Amino acid sequence: MQSVGDPQSVLALELRRTFRAPADAVFRAWTQPAALREWWCPPGWAASEVDIDLRVGGAYRIAMRRRDRAGEIAVHGRFLEVTPPERLVFTWCWEGAFFDDPEGRVVLAFRQLGDITELVLRHENFADPGVRQQHWSGWLAACGRLDHLLSAKGTAVSAD
C-alpha cells in the first residue's frame, strides 16, 4: 500500500492500493451488498444492514454492530458518480459514530494494470486531524480485508 501525501498535512486523505483482481471484480466488491458484508466491518463488528441503490443520486447505507454490545453505527450517503468499473464518487456521513464529522466525499478510481487493479481512494472534508487519522487507519485496514476477500475468491466476486 502506498500513500499519496502525508495524511497529517491536510483535512483529506488519499491512498493507493493494488489488488490481484480485475477492475470489475474490485468495483463489484465495493458496490454489492453481499460482497460488502464479507469485508467492510472491522474485527468484532458485523454488518446489520447493507443497502445500495447504485445510480447517480441513489442512496446507500451500511450499518454495523459490535458483536459484544448493543448499539449500531452506520455510514450513509448518495452516489455522485457511478462509472463501472472505473470510478465511484459518493458522499459520506456517519450516524451514531464516536465523533462528530461533517459530510465528506469519497472518490474511488479503479485502474486496470495488466492482471492487477490499482485503487486510488480519496476521502475529503474531515472535521479535524484526529478524525482524519482514524479514517486513514480504517481505510488501510478495510483495504487489507478487501485484498483478503479478493485473494480468497480469486475473481469470483459475484456479478449479481
Backbone hydrogen bonds in HBPLUS format (Angstrom, degrees):
<---DONOR---> <-ACCEPTOR-->    atom                        ^
c    i                          cat <-CA-CA->   ^        H-A-AA   ^      H-
h    n   atom  resd res      DA  || num        DHA   H-A  angle D-A-AA Bond
n    s   type  num  typ     dist DA aas  dist angle  dist       angle   num
A0002-GLN N   A0016-ARG O   3.05 MM  14  5.22 165.7  2.07 145.4 149.4     1
A0016-ARG N   A0002-GLN O   2.79 MM  14  5.22 161.7  1.83 174.1 179.1     2
A0004-VAL N   A0014-GLU O   3.31 MM  10  5.64 178.3  2.31 135.6 135.1     3
A0009-SER N   A0006-ASP O   2.99 MM   3  5.49 166.2  2.01 122.0 126.3     4
A0126-PHE N   A0011-LEU O   3.21 MM 115  5.26 162.1  2.24 141.1 144.1     5
A0013-LEU N   A0123-HIS O   2.87 MM 110  5.37 154.3  1.93 151.3 159.8     6
A0123-HIS N   A0013-LEU O   2.91 MM 110  5.37 156.6  1.96 148.7 156.5     7
A0015-LEU N   A0121-LEU O   2.87 MM 106  5.37 154.2  1.94 149.8 158.5     8
A0121-LEU N   A0015-LEU O   2.86 MM 106  5.37 165.2  1.89 160.4 165.2     9
A0017-ARG N   A0119-LEU O   2.89 MM 102  5.20 150.3  1.98 146.9 155.2    10
A0119-LEU N   A0017-ARG O   2.68 MM 102  5.20 171.7  1.69 165.5 168.6    11
A0019-PHE N   A0117-THR O   2.85 MM  98  5.24 148.7  1.94 145.0 155.5    12
A0117-THR N   A0019-PHE O   2.82 MM  98  5.24 157.9  1.87 152.0 159.7    13
A0025-ALA N   A0022-PRO O   3.06 MM   3  5.43 125.4  2.37 106.8 119.9    14
A0026-VAL N   A0022-PRO O   3.15 MM   4  6.53 157.7  2.20 154.0 160.6    15
A0027-PHE N   A0023-ALA O   2.84 MM   4  6.00 165.1  1.86 156.1 160.5    16
A0028-ARG N   A0024-ASP O   2.95 MM   4  6.07 160.3  1.99 141.4 146.9    17
A0029-ALA N   A0025-ALA O   3.01 MM   4  6.20 149.3  2.10 140.3 148.5    18
A0030-TRP N   A0027-PHE O   3.05 MM   3  5.27 136.0  2.25 102.5 114.5    19
A0031-THR N   A0028-ARG O   3.04 MM   3  5.00 140.6  2.20  98.0 109.7    20
A0032-GLN N   A0028-ARG O   2.93 MM   4  5.61 133.5  2.15 161.1 159.1    21
A0035-ALA N   A0032-GLN O   3.08 MM   3  5.49 117.4  2.49 110.1 124.4    22
A0036-LEU N   A0032-GLN O   2.96 MM   4  6.18 169.5  1.97 164.1 167.6    23
A0037-ARG N   A0033-PRO O   2.97 MM   4  6.12 154.7  2.03 153.2 158.9    24
A0038-GLU N   A0035-ALA O   2.94 MM   3  5.28 138.8  2.11 106.4 118.3    25
A0039-TRP N   A0036-LEU O   3.25 MM   3  5.48 138.2  2.44 102.8 112.9    26
A0040-TRP N   A0036-LEU O   2.89 MM   4  5.24 163.4  1.92 152.6 155.5    27
A0045-TRP N   A0042-PRO O   3.07 MM   3  5.67 149.3  2.16 145.9 146.8    28
A0067-ARG N   A0044-GLY O   2.77 MM  23  5.63 171.5  1.78 157.6 157.5    29
A0046-ALA N   A0065-ARG O   2.89 MM  19  5.52 149.2  1.99 151.1 161.0    30
A0065-ARG N   A0046-ALA O   2.94 MM  19  5.52 157.6  1.99 154.4 158.5    31
A0048-SER N   A0063-ALA O   2.87 MM  15  5.46 153.4  1.94 123.8 132.4    32
A0049-GLU N   A0063-ALA O   3.40 MM  14  4.93 154.8  2.47 127.7 121.9    33
A0063-ALA N   A0049-GLU O   2.80 MM  14  4.93 159.6  1.84 140.6 147.8    34
A0051-ASP N   A0061-ARG O   2.90 MM  10  5.26 168.4  1.91 156.7 160.2    35
A0061-ARG N   A0051-ASP O   2.89 MM  10  5.26 150.1  1.98 149.7 152.6    36
A0053-ASP N   A0059-ALA O   2.87 MM   6  5.39 147.8  1.97 159.4 170.0    37
A0055-ARG N   A0053-ASP O   2.86 MM   2  5.98 119.5  2.23 116.9 101.1    38
A0058-GLY N   A0055-ARG O   2.73 MM   3  4.97 159.4  1.77 130.2 135.2    39
A0057-GLY N   A0079-PHE O   2.74 MM  22  5.28 176.6  1.74 153.1 154.2    40
A0079-PHE N   A0058-GLY O   2.85 MM  21  5.54 158.3  1.89 160.4 167.9    41
A0060-TYR N   A0077-GLY O   3.02 MM  17  5.64 148.4  2.13 147.1 147.6    42
A0077-GLY N   A0060-TYR O   3.20 MM  17  5.64 151.2  2.29 145.7 145.8    43
A0062-ILE N   A0075-VAL O   2.89 MM  13  5.45 164.9  1.91 162.6 167.7    44
A0075-VAL N   A0062-ILE O   2.95 MM  13  5.45 153.4  2.02 142.8 149.1    45
A0064-MET N   A0073-ILE O   2.82 MM   9  5.66 161.5  1.85 170.7 176.5    46
A0073-ILE N   A0064-MET O   3.05 MM   9  5.66 162.1  2.08 160.9 165.7    47
A0069-ARG N   A0066-ARG O   3.42 MM   3  5.38 171.3  2.43 105.3 107.8    48
A0074-ALA N   A0095-GLU O   3.06 MM  21  5.10 157.9  2.11 143.4 147.3    49
A0095-GLU N   A0074-ALA O   2.75 MM  21  5.10 145.5  1.86 155.8 154.3    50
A0076-HIS N   A0093-CYS O   2.89 MM  17  5.39 155.5  1.95 146.8 154.6    51
A0093-CYS N   A0076-HIS O   2.93 MM  17  5.39 133.7  2.15 151.3 164.9    52
A0091-THR N   A0078-ARG O   2.94 MM  13  5.45 156.1  2.00 149.1 155.4    53
A0080-LEU N   A0089-VAL O   2.73 MM   9  5.30 158.9  1.77 137.5 144.2    54
A0081-GLU N   A0089-VAL O   3.23 MM   8  4.87 160.3  2.27 129.2 128.3    55
A0089-VAL N   A0081-GLU O   3.00 MM   8  4.87 165.6  2.03 137.6 137.1    56
A0083-THR N   A0087-ARG O   2.90 MM   4  5.01 169.0  1.91 158.9 155.7    57
A0086-GLU N   A0083-THR O   2.67 MM   3  5.63 140.0  1.83 141.7 150.6    58
A0087-ARG N   A0083-THR O   2.91 MM   4  5.01 161.9  1.95 136.2 141.6    59
A0110-PHE N   A0086-GLU O   2.79 MM  24  4.73 168.6  1.80 132.7 136.4    60
A0088-LEU N   A0108-LEU O   2.90 MM  20  5.08 152.6  1.98 147.8 152.2    61
A0108-LEU N   A0088-LEU O   2.75 MM  20  5.08 163.6  1.77 160.3 165.1    62
A0090-PHE N   A0106-VAL O   2.96 MM  16  5.43 157.7  2.01 151.9 159.2    63
A0106-VAL N   A0090-PHE O   2.81 MM  16  5.43 168.0  1.82 167.2 171.4    64
A0092-TRP N   A0104-GLY O   2.92 MM  12  4.78 143.7  2.05 124.6 123.3    65
A0104-GLY N   A0092-TRP O   2.78 MM  12  4.78 172.0  1.78 147.2 148.8    66
A0105-ARG N   A0124-GLU O   3.27 MM  19  5.26 149.8  2.36 128.7 135.3    67
A0124-GLU N   A0105-ARG O   2.85 MM  19  5.26 163.8  1.88 156.1 161.7    68
A0107-VAL N   A0122-ARG O   2.79 MM  15  5.11 160.2  1.83 151.8 158.7    69
A0122-ARG N   A0107-VAL O   2.90 MM  15  5.11 157.5  1.95 148.8 155.6    70
A0109-ALA N   A0120-VAL O   2.92 MM  11  5.13 156.8  1.98 145.9 153.3    71
A0120-VAL N   A0109-ALA O   2.91 MM  11  5.13 156.8  1.96 146.6 154.0    72
A0111-ARG N   A0118-GLU O   2.84 MM   7  5.07 158.5  1.88 147.5 154.4    73
A0118-GLU N   A0111-ARG O   2.81 MM   7  5.07 167.2  1.83 148.8 149.2    74
A0113-LEU N   A0116-ILE O   2.75 MM   3  5.28 176.7  1.75 160.7 160.4    75
A0116-ILE N   A0113-LEU O   3.23 MM   3  5.28 164.2  2.26 115.9 119.9    76
A0132-ARG N   A0128-ASP O   3.11 MM   4  6.40 162.2  2.14 154.4 160.0    77
A0133-GLN N   A0129-PRO O   2.89 MM   4  6.08 155.7  1.95 145.3 151.6    78
A0134-GLN N   A0130-GLY O   3.03 MM   4  6.33 151.5  2.11 143.0 150.4    79
A0135-HIS N   A0131-VAL O   3.03 MM   4  6.34 158.3  2.08 150.7 156.0    80
A0136-TRP N   A0132-ARG O   2.82 MM   4  6.10 155.1  1.88 151.0 159.0    81
A0137-SER N   A0133-GLN O   2.99 MM   4  6.23 167.8  2.01 153.2 154.5    82
A0138-GLY N   A0134-GLN O   2.91 MM   4  6.11 154.6  1.98 142.7 150.9    83
A0139-TRP N   A0135-HIS O   2.72 MM   4  5.93 164.2  1.74 160.6 162.7    84
A0140-LEU N   A0136-TRP O   3.01 MM   4  6.23 160.7  2.04 150.6 156.1    85
A0141-ALA N   A0137-SER O   3.05 MM   4  6.25 164.9  2.07 149.7 153.4    86
A0142-ALA N   A0138-GLY O   2.85 MM   4  6.02 158.4  1.90 148.7 155.7    87
A0143-CYS N   A0139-TRP O   2.89 MM   4  6.03 160.6  1.93 150.3 154.7    88
A0144-GLY N   A0140-LEU O   3.12 MM   4  6.38 146.0  2.24 140.3 149.7    89
A0145-ARG N   A0141-ALA O   3.00 MM   4  6.39 152.8  2.07 149.7 156.6    90
A0146-LEU N   A0142-ALA O   2.85 MM   4  6.15 156.7  1.90 151.7 158.7    91
A0147-ASP N   A0143-CYS O   2.87 MM   4  6.03 158.0  1.92 144.4 150.4    92
A0148-HIS N   A0144-GLY O   3.02 MM   4  6.27 155.9  2.08 144.4 150.7    93
A0149-LEU N   A0145-ARG O   2.97 MM   4  6.26 158.4  2.01 148.4 153.9    94
A0150-LEU N   A0146-LEU O   2.88 MM   4  6.13 170.5  1.89 160.2 161.9    95
A0151-SER N   A0147-ASP O   2.84 MM   4  5.95 156.9  1.90 149.6 156.5    96
A0152-ALA N   A0148-HIS O   2.91 MM   4  6.02 156.5  1.96 147.4 153.8    97
A0153-LYS N   A0149-LEU O   2.95 MM   4  6.11 153.3  2.02 150.7 157.8    98
A0154-GLY N   A0150-LEU O   2.81 MM   4  5.43 115.9  2.22 134.8 148.7    99
A0156-ALA N   A0153-LYS O   3.03 MM   3  5.30 162.0  2.07 124.5 128.4   100
